[in-house]
Amino acid sequence: MTRQEKKNFLRKYPHICDQIEQINNRIEEIRTAGEKITQSYSDVGYSSSSESKVERAAVKIPDLEAELRKKTAEKERIDNALRSLRSNQREILKMVYVDGISQNRVAQILHKTPNTIRNVVNHAIDCIIL
């Protein structure tokens, strides 16, 4: 994987985390709605119509769970790659790629020169195995 491909992959991290949260929320919404429908229909003695609504909603869950597994695997891949780095490299990459802070701003925050931050970022990215 080229350096640019690694950078692009790291840039996806915040989006992957957001997608994981959205998928989890959607699965929970579907399950909660299914439980409410089932409960409300069972309270009044209906079954066939509640089952069809619940079944239609439940059909989406396996697809969402598959997507969740895929996104979780991507996130784990990035987490593992970052864990393999030295702590200063890991923190700088997180600031730049996860938090979206510019390298110049990171240099100011850490009281380093922008060139030092660029060198650390480039070396860390070269060390990452994705």
Contact map, one row per residue, 1 for C-alpha under 8 A:
1110110000000000000000000000000000000000000000000000000000000000000000000000000000000000000000000000000000000000000000000000000001
1111110000000000000000000000000000000000000000000000000000000000000000000000000000000000000000000000000000000000000000000000000000
1111111000000000000000000000000000000000000000000000000000000000000000000000000000000000000000000000000000000000000000000000110000
0111111100000000000000000000000000000000000000000000000000000000000000000000000000000000000000000000000000000000000000000000000000
1111111110000000000000000000000000000000000000000000000000000000000000000000000000000000000000000000000000000000000000000000000000
1111111111000000000000000000000000000000000000000000000000000000000000000000000000000000000000000000000000000000000000000000100101
0011111111100000000000000000000000000000000000000000000000000000000000000000000000000000000000001000000000000000000000000000100000
0001111111110000000000000000000000000000000000000000000000000000000000000000000000000000000000000000000000000000000000000000000000
0000111111111000000000000000000000000000000000000000000000000000000000000000010000000000000000000000000000000000000000000000000000
0000011111111000000000000000000000000000000000000000000000000000000000000000010000000000000000001100000000000000000000000000000000
0000001111111100000000000000000000000000000000000000000000000000000000000000000000000000000000001100000000000000000000000000000000
0000000111111111000000000000000000000000000000000000000000000000000000000000000000000000000000000000000000000000000000000000000000
0000000011111111100000000000000000000000000000000000000000000000000000000010010000000000000000001100000000000000000000000000000000
0000000000111111110000000000000000000000000000000000000000000000000000000000000000000000000000000110000000000000000000000000000000
0000000000011111111000000000000000000000000000000000000000000000000000000000000000000000000000000000000000000000000000000000000000
0000000000011111111100000000000000000000000000000000000000000000000000110110000000000000000000000000000000000000000000000000000000
0000000000001111111110000000000000000000000000000000000000000000000000000010000000000000000000000000000000000000000000000000000000
0000000000000111111111000000000000000000000000000000000000000000000000000000000000000000000000000000000000000000000000000000000000
0000000000000011111111100000000000000000000000000000000000000000000000100000000000000000000000000000000000000000000000000000000000
0000000000000001111111110000000000000000000000000000000000000000000100110000000000000000000000000000000000000000000000000000000000
0000000000000000111111111000000000000000000000000000000000000000000000000000000000000000000000000000000000000000000000000000000000
0000000000000000011111111100000000000000000000000000000000000000000000000000000000000000000000000000000000000000000000000000000000
0000000000000000001111111110000000000000000000000000000000000001101100000000000000000000000000000000000000000000000000000000000000
0000000000000000000111111111000000000000000000000000000000000000000100000000000000000000000000000000000000000000000000000000000000
0000000000000000000011111111100000000000000000000000000000000000000000000000000000000000000000000000000000000000000000000000000000
0000000000000000000001111111110000000000000000000000000000000000000000000000000000000000000000000000000000000000000000000000000000
0000000000000000000000111111111000000000000000000000000000001001100000000000000000000000000000000000000000000000000000000000000000
0000000000000000000000011111111100000000000000000000000000000000000000000000000000000000000000000000000000000000000000000000000000
0000000000000000000000001111111110000000000000000000000000000000000000000000000000000000000000000000000000000000000000000000000000
0000000000000000000000000111111111000000000000000000000011001000000000000000000000000000000000000000000000000000000000000000000000
0000000000000000000000000011111111100000000000000000000001000000000000000000000000000000000000000000000000000000000000000000000000
0000000000000000000000000001111111110000000000000000000000000000000000000000000000000000000000000000000000000000000000000000000000
0000000000000000000000000000111111111000000000000000010000000000000000000000000000000000000000000000000000000000000000000000000000
0000000000000000000000000000011111111100000000000000110011000000000000000000000000000000000000000000000000000000000000000000000000
0000000000000000000000000000001111111110000000000000000000000000000000000000000000000000000000000000000000000000000000000000000000
0000000000000000000000000000000111111111000000000000000000000000000000000000000000000000000000000000000000000000000000000000000000
0000000000000000000000000000000011111111100000000100110000000000000000000000000000000000000000000000000000000000000000000000000000
0000000000000000000000000000000001111111110000100110010000000000000000000000000000000000000000000000000000000000000000000000000000
0000000000000000000000000000000000111111111000000000000000000000000000000000000000000000000000000000000000000000000000000000000000
0000000000000000000000000000000000011111111100000000000000000000000000000000000000000000000000000000000000000000000000000000000000
0000000000000000000000000000000000001111111111100100000000000000000000000000000000000000000000000000000000000000000000000000000000
0000000000000000000000000000000000000111111111100000000000000000000000000000000000000000000000000000000000000000000000000000000000
0000000000000000000000000000000000000011111111000000000000000000000000000000000000000000000000000000000000000000000000000000000000
0000000000000000000000000000000000000001111111000000000000000000000000000000000000000000000000000000000000000000000000000000000000
0000000000000000000000000000000000000000111111100000000000000000000000000000000000000000000000000000000000000000000000000000000000
0000000000000000000000000000000000000000111111111100000000000000000000000000000000000000000000000000000000000000000000000000000000
0000000000000000000000000000000000000100110011111110000000000000000000000000000000000000000000000000000000000000000000000000000000
0000000000000000000000000000000000000000000001111111000000000000000000000000000000000000000000000000000000000000000000000000000000
0000000000000000000000000000000000000000000001111111100000000000000000000000000000000000000000000000000000000000000000000000000000
0000000000000000000000000000000000001100100001111111110000000000000000000000000000000000000000000000000000000000000000000000000000
0000000000000000000000000000000000000100000000111111111000000000000000000000000000000000000000000000000000000000000000000000000000
0000000000000000000000000000000000000000000000011111111100000000000000000000000000000000000000000000000000000000000000000000000000
0000000000000000000000000000000001001000000000001111111110000000000000000000000000000000000000000000000000000000000000000000000000
0000000000000000000000000000000011001100000000000111111111000000000000000000000000000000000000000000000000000000000000000000000000
0000000000000000000000000000000000000000000000000011111111100000000000000000000000000000000000000000000000000000000000000000000000
0000000000000000000000000000000000000000000000000001111111110000000000000000000000000000000000000000000000000000000000000000000000
0000000000000000000000000000010001000000000000000000111111111000000000000000000000000000000000000000000000000000000000000000000000
0000000000000000000000000000011001000000000000000000011111111100000000000000000000000000000000000000000000000000000000000000000000
0000000000000000000000000000000000000000000000000000001111111110000000000000000000000000000000000000000000000000000000000000000000
0000000000000000000000000000000000000000000000000000000111111111000000000000000000000000000000000000000000000000000000000000000000
0000000000000000000000000010010000000000000000000000000011111111100000000000000000000000000000000000000000000000000000000000000000
0000000000000000000000000000000000000000000000000000000001111111110000000000000000000000000000000000000000000000000000000000000000
0000000000000000000000000000000000000000000000000000000000111111111000000000000000000000000000000000000000000000000000000000000000
0000000000000000000000100010000000000000000000000000000000011111111100000000000000000000000000000000000000000000000000000000000000
0000000000000000000000100010000000000000000000000000000000001111111110000000000000000000000000000000000000000000000000000000000000
0000000000000000000000000000000000000000000000000000000000000111111111000000000000000000000000000000000000000000000000000000000000
0000000000000000000000100000000000000000000000000000000000000011111111100000000000000000000000000000000000000000000000000000000000
0000000000000000000100110000000000000000000000000000000000000001111111110000000000000000000000000000000000000000000000000000000000
0000000000000000000000000000000000000000000000000000000000000000111111111000000000000000000000000000000000000000000000000000000000
0000000000000000000000000000000000000000000000000000000000000000011111111100000000000000000000000000000000000000000000000000000000
0000000000000001001100000000000000000000000000000000000000000000001111111110000000000000000000000000000000000000000000000000000000
0000000000000001000100000000000000000000000000000000000000000000000111111111000000000000000000000000000000000000000000000000000000
0000000000000000000000000000000000000000000000000000000000000000000011111111100000000000000000000000000000000000000000000000000000
0000000000000001000000000000000000000000000000000000000000000000000001111111110000000000000000000000000000000000000000000000000000
0000000000001001100000000000000000000000000000000000000000000000000000111111111000000000000000000000000000000000000000000000000000
0000000000000000000000000000000000000000000000000000000000000000000000011111111100000000000000000000000000000000000000000000000000
0000000000000000000000000000000000000000000000000000000000000000000000001111111110000000000000000000000000000000000000000000000001
0000000011001000000000000000000000000000000000000000000000000000000000000111111111000000000000000000000000000000000000000000000001
0000000000000000000000000000000000000000000000000000000000000000000000000011111111100000000000000000000000000000000000000000000000
0000000000000000000000000000000000000000000000000000000000000000000000000001111111110000000000000000000000000000000000000000000000
0000000000000000000000000000000000000000000000000000000000000000000000000000111111111000000000000000000000000000000000000000000111
0000000000000000000000000000000000000000000000000000000000000000000000000000011111111000010000000000000000000000000000000000000100
0000000000000000000000000000000000000000000000000000000000000000000000000000001111111100010000000000000000000000000000000000000000
0000000000000000000000000000000000000000000000000000000000000000000000000000000111111100000000000000000000000000000000000000000100
0000000000000000000000000000000000000000000000000000000000000000000000000000000011111110110000000000000000000000000000000001001100
0000000000000000000000000000000000000000000000000000000000000000000000000000000000111111110000000000000000000000000000000000000000
0000000000000000000000000000000000000000000000000000000000000000000000000000000000001111111000000000000000000000000000000000000000
0000000000000000000000000000000000000000000000000000000000000000000000000000000000000111111100000000000000000000000000000000000000
0000000000000000000000000000000000000000000000000000000000000000000000000000000000001111111110000000000000000000000000011001000000
0000000000000000000000000000000000000000000000000000000000000000000000000000000001101111111111000000000000000000000000000001000000
0000000000000000000000000000000000000000000000000000000000000000000000000000000000000011111111100000000000000000000000000000000000
0000000000000000000000000000000000000000000000000000000000000000000000000000000000000001111111110000000001000000000010011000000000
0000000000000000000000000000000000000000000000000000000000000000000000000000000000000000111111111100000000000000000000001001000000
0000000000000000000000000000000000000000000000000000000000000000000000000000000000000000011111111110000000000000000000000000000000
0000000000000000000000000000000000000000000000000000000000000000000000000000000000000000001111111111100001000000000000000000000000
0000000000000000000000000000000000000000000000000000000000000000000000000000000000000000000111111111111001000000000000000000000000
0000001001101000000000000000000000000000000000000000000000000000000000000000000000000000000011111111100000000000000000000000000000
0000000001101100000000000000000000000000000000000000000000000000000000000000000000000000000011111111000000000000000000000000000000
0000000000000100000000000000000000000000000000000000000000000000000000000000000000000000000001111111100000000000000000000000000000
0000000000000000000000000000000000000000000000000000000000000000000000000000000000000000000000111111110000000000000000000000000000
0000000000000000000000000000000000000000000000000000000000000000000000000000000000000000000000111011111011000000000000000000000000
0000000000000000000000000000000000000000000000000000000000000000000000000000000000000000000000010001111111000000000000000000000000
0000000000000000000000000000000000000000000000000000000000000000000000000000000000000000000000010000111111100000010011000000000000
0000000000000000000000000000000000000000000000000000000000000000000000000000000000000000000000000000011111110000110010000000000000
0000000000000000000000000000000000000000000000000000000000000000000000000000000000000000000000000000111111111000000000000000000000
0000000000000000000000000000000000000000000000000000000000000000000000000000000000000000000100110000111111111100010010000000000000
0000000000000000000000000000000000000000000000000000000000000000000000000000000000000000000000000000001111111111110110000000000000
0000000000000000000000000000000000000000000000000000000000000000000000000000000000000000000000000000000111111111110000000000000000
0000000000000000000000000000000000000000000000000000000000000000000000000000000000000000000000000000000011111111000000000000000000
0000000000000000000000000000000000000000000000000000000000000000000000000000000000000000000000000000000001111111000000000000000000
0000000000000000000000000000000000000000000000000000000000000000000000000000000000000000000000000000000000111111100000000000000000
0000000000000000000000000000000000000000000000000000000000000000000000000000000000000000000000000000000000111111110110000000000000
0000000000000000000000000000000000000000000000000000000000000000000000000000000000000000000000000000000100110011111110000000000000
0000000000000000000000000000000000000000000000000000000000000000000000000000000000000000000000000000001101110001111111000000000000
0000000000000000000000000000000000000000000000000000000000000000000000000000000000000000000000000000000000000000111111100000000000
0000000000000000000000000000000000000000000000000000000000000000000000000000000000000000000000000000000000100001111111110000000000
0000000000000000000000000000000000000000000000000000000000000000000000000000000000000000000100000000001101100001111111111000000000
0000000000000000000000000000000000000000000000000000000000000000000000000000000000000000000000000000001000000000011111111100000000
0000000000000000000000000000000000000000000000000000000000000000000000000000000000000000000000000000000000000000001111111110000000
0000000000000000000000000000000000000000000000000000000000000000000000000000000000000000100100000000000000000000000111111111000000
0000000000000000000000000000000000000000000000000000000000000000000000000000000000000000100110000000000000000000000011111111100000
0000000000000000000000000000000000000000000000000000000000000000000000000000000000000000000000000000000000000000000001111111110000
0000000000000000000000000000000000000000000000000000000000000000000000000000000000000000000000000000000000000000000000111111111000
0000000000000000000000000000000000000000000000000000000000000000000000000000000000001000110010000000000000000000000000011111111100
0010011000000000000000000000000000000000000000000000000000000000000000000000000000000000000000000000000000000000000000001111111100
0010000000000000000000000000000000000000000000000000000000000000000000000000000000000000000000000000000000000000000000000111111100
0000000000000000000000000000000000000000000000000000000000000000000000000000000000001000000000000000000000000000000000000011111110
0000010000000000000000000000000000000000000000000000000000000000000000000000000011011000000000000000000000000000000000000001111111
0000000000000000000000000000000000000000000000000000000000000000000000000000000010000000000000000000000000000000000000000000001111
1000010000000000000000000000000000000000000000000000000000000000000000000000110010000000000000000000000000000000000000000000000111
